[in-house]
Amino acid sequence: MPADVLIKIARVGIPIIASNAAPTLSGYTVADEANITMVGFIRGDKFNVYTHPERIIV
């Protein structure tokens, strides 16, 4: 997820974003600062939580 996409998501106020794409460093930084939970590399029942994992209950 690139930073420009996450900036738009932050402006709208979406708290969690899930994607099968890998985050870029700038995207990670924007998500962390905007308090967005970013989940990536979703494959079946496996995924990586990159920022703010407290929102994800497994």
PDB file of N, CA, C and O in Angstrom:
ATOM      1  N   MET A   1       0.845  -1.175   0.000  1.00  0.00           N
ATOM      2  CA  MET A   1       0.000   0.000   0.000  1.00  0.00           C
ATOM      3  C   MET A   1       0.892   1.241   0.000  1.00  0.00           C
ATOM      4  O   MET A   1       1.695   1.423   0.915  1.00  0.00           O
ATOM      5  N   PRO A   2       0.763   2.071  -0.988  1.00  0.00           N
ATOM      6  CA  PRO A   2       1.548   3.299  -1.030  1.00  0.00           C
ATOM      7  C   PRO A   2       0.960   4.379  -0.126  1.00  0.00           C
ATOM      8  O   PRO A   2      -0.214   4.322   0.241  1.00  0.00           O
ATOM      9  N   ALA A   3       1.770   5.345   0.221  1.00  0.00           N
ATOM     10  CA  ALA A   3       1.374   6.406   1.143  1.00  0.00           C
ATOM     11  C   ALA A   3       0.188   7.216   0.632  1.00  0.00           C
ATOM     12  O   ALA A   3      -0.683   7.588   1.419  1.00  0.00           O
ATOM     13  N   ASP A   4       0.135   7.497  -0.677  1.00  0.00           N
ATOM     14  CA  ASP A   4      -0.953   8.332  -1.180  1.00  0.00           C
ATOM     15  C   ASP A   4      -2.316   7.671  -0.985  1.00  0.00           C
ATOM     16  O   ASP A   4      -3.303   8.363  -0.734  1.00  0.00           O
ATOM     17  N   VAL A   5      -2.385   6.358  -1.094  1.00  0.00           N
ATOM     18  CA  VAL A   5      -3.639   5.643  -0.856  1.00  0.00           C
ATOM     19  C   VAL A   5      -4.008   5.726   0.621  1.00  0.00           C
ATOM     20  O   VAL A   5      -5.169   5.958   0.955  1.00  0.00           O
ATOM     21  N   LEU A   6      -3.040   5.539   1.501  1.00  0.00           N
ATOM     22  CA  LEU A   6      -3.312   5.587   2.930  1.00  0.00           C
ATOM     23  C   LEU A   6      -3.671   6.987   3.407  1.00  0.00           C
ATOM     24  O   LEU A   6      -4.438   7.127   4.359  1.00  0.00           O
ATOM     25  N   ILE A   7      -3.145   8.009   2.783  1.00  0.00           N
ATOM     26  CA  ILE A   7      -3.532   9.383   3.118  1.00  0.00           C
ATOM     27  C   ILE A   7      -5.015   9.590   2.810  1.00  0.00           C
ATOM     28  O   ILE A   7      -5.734  10.193   3.607  1.00  0.00           O
ATOM     29  N   LYS A   8      -5.471   9.099   1.669  1.00  0.00           N
ATOM     30  CA  LYS A   8      -6.894   9.207   1.317  1.00  0.00           C
ATOM     31  C   LYS A   8      -7.753   8.428   2.305  1.00  0.00           C
ATOM     32  O   LYS A   8      -8.821   8.900   2.696  1.00  0.00           O
ATOM     33  N   ILE A   9      -7.309   7.248   2.714  1.00  0.00           N
ATOM     34  CA  ILE A   9      -8.042   6.435   3.687  1.00  0.00           C
ATOM     35  C   ILE A   9      -8.112   7.154   5.028  1.00  0.00           C
ATOM     36  O   ILE A   9      -9.152   7.134   5.686  1.00  0.00           O
ATOM     37  N   ALA A  10      -7.023   7.785   5.437  1.00  0.00           N
ATOM     38  CA  ALA A  10      -7.000   8.524   6.700  1.00  0.00           C
ATOM     39  C   ALA A  10      -7.956   9.711   6.659  1.00  0.00           C
ATOM     40  O   ALA A  10      -8.616  10.004   7.656  1.00  0.00           O
ATOM     41  N   ARG A  11      -8.038  10.385   5.541  1.00  0.00           N
ATOM     42  CA  ARG A  11      -8.946  11.543   5.405  1.00  0.00           C
ATOM     43  C   ARG A  11     -10.405  11.132   5.548  1.00  0.00           C
ATOM     44  O   ARG A  11     -11.213  11.876   6.105  1.00  0.00           O
ATOM     45  N   VAL A  12     -10.739   9.961   5.050  1.00  0.00           N
ATOM     46  CA  VAL A  12     -12.109   9.464   5.133  1.00  0.00           C
ATOM     47  C   VAL A  12     -12.416   8.950   6.534  1.00  0.00           C
ATOM     48  O   VAL A  12     -13.571   8.963   6.960  1.00  0.00           O
ATOM     49  N   GLY A  13     -11.389   8.496   7.254  1.00  0.00           N
ATOM     50  CA  GLY A  13     -11.563   8.027   8.615  1.00  0.00           C
ATOM     51  C   GLY A  13     -11.757   6.533   8.754  1.00  0.00           C
ATOM     52  O   GLY A  13     -12.335   6.077   9.741  1.00  0.00           O
ATOM     53  N   ILE A  14     -11.289   5.765   7.793  1.00  0.00           N
ATOM     54  CA  ILE A  14     -11.396   4.310   7.862  1.00  0.00           C
ATOM     55  C   ILE A  14     -10.315   3.801   8.822  1.00  0.00           C
ATOM     56  O   ILE A  14      -9.136   4.080   8.606  1.00  0.00           O
ATOM     57  N   PRO A  15     -10.690   3.054   9.888  1.00  0.00           N
ATOM     58  CA  PRO A  15      -9.703   2.653  10.895  1.00  0.00           C
ATOM     59  C   PRO A  15      -8.890   1.412  10.553  1.00  0.00           C
ATOM     60  O   PRO A  15      -7.800   1.230  11.095  1.00  0.00           O
ATOM     61  N   ILE A  16      -9.397   0.545   9.656  1.00  0.00           N
ATOM     62  CA  ILE A  16      -8.703  -0.698   9.321  1.00  0.00           C
ATOM     63  C   ILE A  16      -8.689  -0.869   7.807  1.00  0.00           C
ATOM     64  O   ILE A  16      -9.711  -0.694   7.144  1.00  0.00           O
ATOM     65  N   ILE A  17      -7.526  -1.210   7.270  1.00  0.00           N
ATOM     66  CA  ILE A  17      -7.398  -1.486   5.846  1.00  0.00           C
ATOM     67  C   ILE A  17      -6.732  -2.844   5.681  1.00  0.00           C
ATOM     68  O   ILE A  17      -5.715  -3.124   6.315  1.00  0.00           O
ATOM     69  N   ALA A  18      -7.301  -3.680   4.835  1.00  0.00           N
ATOM     70  CA  ALA A  18      -6.757  -5.011   4.565  1.00  0.00           C
ATOM     71  C   ALA A  18      -6.472  -5.138   3.075  1.00  0.00           C
ATOM     72  O   ALA A  18      -7.261  -4.698   2.238  1.00  0.00           O
ATOM     73  N   SER A  19      -5.341  -5.742   2.759  1.00  0.00           N
ATOM     74  CA  SER A  19      -4.938  -5.861   1.366  1.00  0.00           C
ATOM     75  C   SER A  19      -4.069  -7.100   1.182  1.00  0.00           C
ATOM     76  O   SER A  19      -3.476  -7.603   2.137  1.00  0.00           O
ATOM     77  N   ASN A  20      -4.001  -7.578  -0.041  1.00  0.00           N
ATOM     78  CA  ASN A  20      -3.064  -8.656  -0.320  1.00  0.00           C
ATOM     79  C   ASN A  20      -1.725  -8.111  -0.801  1.00  0.00           C
ATOM     80  O   ASN A  20      -0.842  -8.868  -1.204  1.00  0.00           O
ATOM     81  N   ALA A  21      -1.585  -6.792  -0.753  1.00  0.00           N
ATOM     82  CA  ALA A  21      -0.342  -6.139  -1.160  1.00  0.00           C
ATOM     83  C   ALA A  21       0.555  -5.862   0.046  1.00  0.00           C
ATOM     84  O   ALA A  21       0.086  -5.770   1.180  1.00  0.00           O
ATOM     85  N   ALA A  22       1.827  -5.734  -0.219  1.00  0.00           N
ATOM     86  CA  ALA A  22       2.784  -5.386   0.826  1.00  0.00           C
ATOM     87  C   ALA A  22       2.790  -3.874   1.036  1.00  0.00           C
ATOM     88  O   ALA A  22       2.605  -3.115   0.085  1.00  0.00           O
ATOM     89  N   PRO A  23       3.000  -3.436   2.269  1.00  0.00           N
ATOM     90  CA  PRO A  23       3.060  -1.996   2.503  1.00  0.00           C
ATOM     91  C   PRO A  23       4.434  -1.436   2.110  1.00  0.00           C
ATOM     92  O   PRO A  23       5.454  -2.116   2.222  1.00  0.00           O
ATOM     93  N   THR A  24       4.433  -0.206   1.659  1.00  0.00           N
ATOM     94  CA  THR A  24       5.695   0.499   1.457  1.00  0.00           C
ATOM     95  C   THR A  24       6.082   1.139   2.787  1.00  0.00           C
ATOM     96  O   THR A  24       5.243   1.265   3.678  1.00  0.00           O
ATOM     97  N   LEU A  25       7.322   1.537   2.928  1.00  0.00           N
ATOM     98  CA  LEU A  25       7.754   2.181   4.169  1.00  0.00           C
ATOM     99  C   LEU A  25       6.981   3.475   4.404  1.00  0.00           C
ATOM    100  O   LEU A  25       6.589   3.765   5.534  1.00  0.00           O
ATOM    101  N   SER A  26       6.763   4.245   3.358  1.00  0.00           N
ATOM    102  CA  SER A  26       6.002   5.491   3.509  1.00  0.00           C
ATOM    103  C   SER A  26       4.549   5.202   3.860  1.00  0.00           C
ATOM    104  O   SER A  26       3.945   5.935   4.643  1.00  0.00           O
ATOM    105  N   GLY A  27       3.980   4.140   3.289  1.00  0.00           N
ATOM    106  CA  GLY A  27       2.615   3.753   3.635  1.00  0.00           C
ATOM    107  C   GLY A  27       2.508   3.316   5.074  1.00  0.00           C
ATOM    108  O   GLY A  27       1.549   3.661   5.766  1.00  0.00           O
ATOM    109  N   TYR A  28       3.500   2.547   5.534  1.00  0.00           N
ATOM    110  CA  TYR A  28       3.539   2.115   6.930  1.00  0.00           C
ATOM    111  C   TYR A  28       3.591   3.329   7.861  1.00  0.00           C
ATOM    112  O   TYR A  28       2.876   3.375   8.862  1.00  0.00           O
ATOM    113  N   THR A  29       4.426   4.298   7.535  1.00  0.00           N
ATOM    114  CA  THR A  29       4.571   5.497   8.362  1.00  0.00           C
ATOM    115  C   THR A  29       3.265   6.277   8.431  1.00  0.00           C
ATOM    116  O   THR A  29       2.859   6.710   9.510  1.00  0.00           O
ATOM    117  N   VAL A  30       2.607   6.459   7.298  1.00  0.00           N
ATOM    118  CA  VAL A  30       1.325   7.177   7.273  1.00  0.00           C
ATOM    119  C   VAL A  30       0.281   6.425   8.087  1.00  0.00           C
ATOM    120  O   VAL A  30      -0.442   7.041   8.871  1.00  0.00           O
ATOM    121  N   ALA A  31       0.186   5.117   7.921  1.00  0.00           N
ATOM    122  CA  ALA A  31      -0.792   4.325   8.671  1.00  0.00           C
ATOM    123  C   ALA A  31      -0.538   4.404  10.167  1.00  0.00           C
ATOM    124  O   ALA A  31      -1.478   4.519  10.952  1.00  0.00           O
ATOM    125  N   ASP A  32       0.717   4.344  10.562  1.00  0.00           N
ATOM    126  CA  ASP A  32       1.056   4.414  11.979  1.00  0.00           C
ATOM    127  C   ASP A  32       0.688   5.772  12.559  1.00  0.00           C
ATOM    128  O   ASP A  32       0.088   5.841  13.632  1.00  0.00           O
ATOM    129  N   GLU A  33       1.034   6.840  11.875  1.00  0.00           N
ATOM    130  CA  GLU A  33       0.738   8.186  12.364  1.00  0.00           C
ATOM    131  C   GLU A  33      -0.752   8.502  12.341  1.00  0.00           C
ATOM    132  O   GLU A  33      -1.232   9.266  13.179  1.00  0.00           O
ATOM    133  N   ALA A  34      -1.496   7.924  11.392  1.00  0.00           N
ATOM    134  CA  ALA A  34      -2.936   8.194  11.273  1.00  0.00           C
ATOM    135  C   ALA A  34      -3.779   7.223  12.097  1.00  0.00           C
ATOM    136  O   ALA A  34      -5.008   7.281  12.060  1.00  0.00           O
ATOM    137  N   ASN A  35      -3.121   6.331  12.843  1.00  0.00           N
ATOM    138  CA  ASN A  35      -3.812   5.356  13.691  1.00  0.00           C
ATOM    139  C   ASN A  35      -4.687   4.409  12.871  1.00  0.00           C
ATOM    140  O   ASN A  35      -5.795   4.064  13.280  1.00  0.00           O
ATOM    141  N   ILE A  36      -4.181   3.996  11.719  1.00  0.00           N
ATOM    142  CA  ILE A  36      -4.871   3.039  10.859  1.00  0.00           C
ATOM    143  C   ILE A  36      -4.258   1.669  11.094  1.00  0.00           C
ATOM    144  O   ILE A  36      -3.035   1.529  11.093  1.00  0.00           O
ATOM    145  N   THR A  37      -5.091   0.659  11.295  1.00  0.00           N
ATOM    146  CA  THR A  37      -4.607  -0.710  11.388  1.00  0.00           C
ATOM    147  C   THR A  37      -4.436  -1.223   9.967  1.00  0.00           C
ATOM    148  O   THR A  37      -5.399  -1.298   9.204  1.00  0.00           O
ATOM    149  N   MET A  38      -3.208  -1.575   9.619  1.00  0.00           N
ATOM    150  CA  MET A  38      -2.909  -2.037   8.270  1.00  0.00           C
ATOM    151  C   MET A  38      -2.616  -3.533   8.316  1.00  0.00           C
ATOM    152  O   MET A  38      -1.696  -3.975   9.004  1.00  0.00           O
ATOM    153  N   VAL A  39      -3.407  -4.304   7.578  1.00  0.00           N
ATOM    154  CA  VAL A  39      -3.253  -5.749   7.481  1.00  0.00           C
ATOM    155  C   VAL A  39      -2.891  -6.062   6.039  1.00  0.00           C
ATOM    156  O   VAL A  39      -3.560  -5.602   5.113  1.00  0.00           O
ATOM    157  N   GLY A  40      -1.841  -6.837   5.846  1.00  0.00           N
ATOM    158  CA  GLY A  40      -1.400  -7.136   4.493  1.00  0.00           C
ATOM    159  C   GLY A  40      -1.041  -8.584   4.298  1.00  0.00           C
ATOM    160  O   GLY A  40      -1.021  -9.370   5.244  1.00  0.00           O
ATOM    161  N   PHE A  41      -0.757  -8.930   3.053  1.00  0.00           N
ATOM    162  CA  PHE A  41      -0.392 -10.288   2.651  1.00  0.00           C
ATOM    163  C   PHE A  41      -1.448 -11.298   3.073  1.00  0.00           C
ATOM    164  O   PHE A  41      -1.117 -12.339   3.640  1.00  0.00           O
ATOM    165  N   ILE A  42      -2.697 -11.006   2.807  1.00  0.00           N
ATOM    166  CA  ILE A  42      -3.778 -11.912   3.170  1.00  0.00           C
ATOM    167  C   ILE A  42      -3.795 -13.073   2.192  1.00  0.00           C
ATOM    168  O   ILE A  42      -3.983 -12.879   0.991  1.00  0.00           O
ATOM    169  N   ARG A  43      -3.603 -14.262   2.697  1.00  0.00           N
ATOM    170  CA  ARG A  43      -3.619 -15.490   1.897  1.00  0.00           C
ATOM    171  C   ARG A  43      -4.373 -16.538   2.701  1.00  0.00           C
ATOM    172  O   ARG A  43      -3.833 -17.087   3.662  1.00  0.00           O
ATOM    173  N   GLY A  44      -5.595 -16.816   2.327  1.00  0.00           N
ATOM    174  CA  GLY A  44      -6.400 -17.789   3.066  1.00  0.00           C
ATOM    175  C   GLY A  44      -6.678 -17.295   4.468  1.00  0.00           C
ATOM    176  O   GLY A  44      -7.304 -16.251   4.649  1.00  0.00           O
ATOM    177  N   ASP A  45      -6.216 -18.037   5.465  1.00  0.00           N
ATOM    178  CA  ASP A  45      -6.449 -17.632   6.848  1.00  0.00           C
ATOM    179  C   ASP A  45      -5.192 -17.059   7.502  1.00  0.00           C
ATOM    180  O   ASP A  45      -5.131 -16.952   8.726  1.00  0.00           O
ATOM    181  N   LYS A  46      -4.187 -16.689   6.700  1.00  0.00           N
ATOM    182  CA  LYS A  46      -2.949 -16.121   7.224  1.00  0.00           C
ATOM    183  C   LYS A  46      -2.808 -14.675   6.779  1.00  0.00           C
ATOM    184  O   LYS A  46      -3.159 -14.322   5.653  1.00  0.00           O
ATOM    185  N   PHE A  47      -2.289 -13.841   7.677  1.00  0.00           N
ATOM    186  CA  PHE A  47      -2.117 -12.426   7.370  1.00  0.00           C
ATOM    187  C   PHE A  47      -1.069 -11.822   8.292  1.00  0.00           C
ATOM    188  O   PHE A  47      -0.707 -12.419   9.306  1.00  0.00           O
ATOM    189  N   ASN A  48      -0.587 -10.642   7.941  1.00  0.00           N
ATOM    190  CA  ASN A  48       0.355  -9.882   8.758  1.00  0.00           C
ATOM    191  C   ASN A  48      -0.321  -8.585   9.175  1.00  0.00           C
ATOM    192  O   ASN A  48      -0.919  -7.899   8.346  1.00  0.00           O
ATOM    193  N   VAL A  49      -0.228  -8.247  10.453  1.00  0.00           N
ATOM    194  CA  VAL A  49      -0.733  -6.969  10.953  1.00  0.00           C
ATOM    195  C   VAL A  49       0.478  -6.068  11.130  1.00  0.00           C
ATOM    196  O   VAL A  49       1.389  -6.383  11.896  1.00  0.00           O
ATOM    197  N   TYR A  50       0.485  -4.939  10.416  1.00  0.00           N
ATOM    198  CA  TYR A  50       1.652  -4.069  10.423  1.00  0.00           C
ATOM    199  C   TYR A  50       1.560  -2.947  11.443  1.00  0.00           C
ATOM    200  O   TYR A  50       2.567  -2.603  12.062  1.00  0.00           O
ATOM    201  N   THR A  51       0.390  -2.369  11.637  1.00  0.00           N
ATOM    202  CA  THR A  51       0.259  -1.259  12.579  1.00  0.00           C
ATOM    203  C   THR A  51      -0.977  -1.462  13.443  1.00  0.00           C
ATOM    204  O   THR A  51      -1.987  -1.992  12.980  1.00  0.00           O
ATOM    205  N   HIS A  52      -0.897  -1.047  14.671  1.00  0.00           N
ATOM    206  CA  HIS A  52      -2.004  -1.052  15.638  1.00  0.00           C
ATOM    207  C   HIS A  52      -2.736  -2.395  15.724  1.00  0.00           C
ATOM    208  O   HIS A  52      -3.933  -2.471  15.444  1.00  0.00           O
ATOM    209  N   PRO A  53      -2.020  -3.445  16.109  1.00  0.00           N
ATOM    210  CA  PRO A  53      -2.626  -4.792  16.183  1.00  0.00           C
ATOM    211  C   PRO A  53      -3.683  -4.949  17.268  1.00  0.00           C
ATOM    212  O   PRO A  53      -4.408  -5.944  17.272  1.00  0.00           O
ATOM    213  N   GLU A  54      -3.786  -4.008  18.175  1.00  0.00           N
ATOM    214  CA  GLU A  54      -4.775  -4.120  19.266  1.00  0.00           C
ATOM    215  C   GLU A  54      -6.206  -4.154  18.746  1.00  0.00           C
ATOM    216  O   GLU A  54      -7.106  -4.568  19.477  1.00  0.00           O
ATOM    217  N   ARG A  55      -6.443  -3.733  17.515  1.00  0.00           N
ATOM    218  CA  ARG A  55      -7.801  -3.767  16.955  1.00  0.00           C
ATOM    219  C   ARG A  55      -8.179  -5.136  16.411  1.00  0.00           C
ATOM    220  O   ARG A  55      -9.360  -5.399  16.180  1.00  0.00           O
ATOM    221  N   ILE A  56      -7.209  -6.007  16.203  1.00  0.00           N
ATOM    222  CA  ILE A  56      -7.453  -7.304  15.597  1.00  0.00           C
ATOM    223  C   ILE A  56      -7.563  -8.367  16.694  1.00  0.00           C
ATOM    224  O   ILE A  56      -6.615  -8.584  17.449  1.00  0.00           O
ATOM    225  N   ILE A  57      -8.694  -9.013  16.777  1.00  0.00           N
ATOM    226  CA  ILE A  57      -8.898 -10.098  17.730  1.00  0.00           C
ATOM    227  C   ILE A  57      -8.911 -11.398  16.953  1.00  0.00           C
ATOM    228  O   ILE A  57      -9.737 -11.587  16.060  1.00  0.00           O
ATOM    229  N   VAL A  58      -8.005 -12.285  17.287  1.00  0.00           N
ATOM    230  CA  VAL A  58      -7.892 -13.549  16.558  1.00  0.00           C
ATOM    231  C   VAL A  58      -8.553 -14.655  17.344  1.00  0.00           C
ATOM    232  O   VAL A  58      -8.568 -15.804  16.901  1.00  0.00           O
TER     233      VAL A  58
END
